[in-house]
Amino acid sequence: MTARELARRCRETGVHYQIEVNEFLDDFRRASPAERAAMVEVGPENCGSLEGLVAAVASALCREAAIEAPEWTRHIHSHEPFFAFPARGFALRLRLMLESPPAFRVRNVFVPESYLDRA
């Protein structure tokens, strides 16, 4: 699955988009260096909440794998603050805003610091 496909699948899946993100994380981490580069080479074309999430995930995974993030990750973001988990209360929103990794925060996407951790 490519990052562009991930964004499409997240939109189609709706509220259960996290399943798609987790699958992408697992596939990326199991992939060879060439496969990893191909997975993130093409991303979403437009900005939006889920597109910003995909850009942040791709950027963070590239950093983790010590490869350069593709150019598209630099301009895809969420126009509105996007909390990847339901954060209705002020305290939780503030916590997510403070602990979100930089790759997410700069794209206006807010997640727990352990968002990319998988068991």
Secondary structure, 3 states (H helix, E strand, C coil): CCHHHHHHHHHHHHHHHHHHHHHHHHHHHHCCHHHHHHHHHCCCCCCCHHHHHHHHHHHHHHHHCCCCCCHHHHCCCCCCCEECCCCCCHHHHHHHHHHCCHHHHCCCEECCCCCCCCC
